[in-house]
Structure formats: C-alpha cells, structure tokens
Amino acid sequence: MKNMRISYFHTLLNSSTIYLKNGFFLFCMWVGGYIFPFFYSFLSYVSDGYI
C-alpha cells in the first residue's frame, strides 16, 4: 500500500511537471503574441515610423 501510494505520487508529480513545462511554453507564446504588436508599434513610434 505504501509503495502504491509513493508510485501514484511519483506519477502525479511527473505528469504535473510535464504539464507545467507545456503550460509555461504556451504561456510564453501567448504573452509574446500579445505583447509583440504593442512592442513593435512602440518601436516604430519611437523611431518615427522608420521600421
């Protein structure tokens, strides 16, 4: 019973780690896609539309 609980916890930990890595990657992509247009327009505004 103790081993079963430990293995269950280990599996849960592994799956949550994988989920967190994928979630972090997706979150970075989402944040990048959300911020990039504002950053680009800010850069073009600062350089007076030379970009």
N, C-alpha and C positions, 0 to 999 in steps of 0.2 A: 504493500500500500504506500509506504514511504517513497520507494523508488518510482512508483507510478506517478505520484504527486510531483516529484522532482522532474521527471521527464516531461510531464504536462507543462510545468512551469517553464522548462527549457524551450519547449516547442513554442509556447506562447511568447517567450522573450525573443526567439529567433524571428517569428512572424511579425512581431511588433517592430523589431529593428529593421527588417526589410520594408515594412510599411512606412516607417518613419523616413527611411532613406528615399523611397519613391515619392513620398509626400513632400519631403523637403525639396527634391528636384523639381516637382510640379509647382510647388510654391514659388521657387526661384524663377521658373519660367513665367509664371503668372505675373509675378511682381515686375520682372523685366519687361514683359509685354505691355504692362500697364504704365510703367514709368517711362519707357523709352520714347514714346511720342512726345511727352511733355519735355523730356530732356533734349530731344532733337529740336523742338520748336524753340526752346530756351537758348540753345546754342546758335541757331540761325538768327534769333532776335538779337543776341549779344554781338554777333559778327555782322550785323546789318544785312542779313539775307544773302551773304556770300556763299553759303552752303547750298 
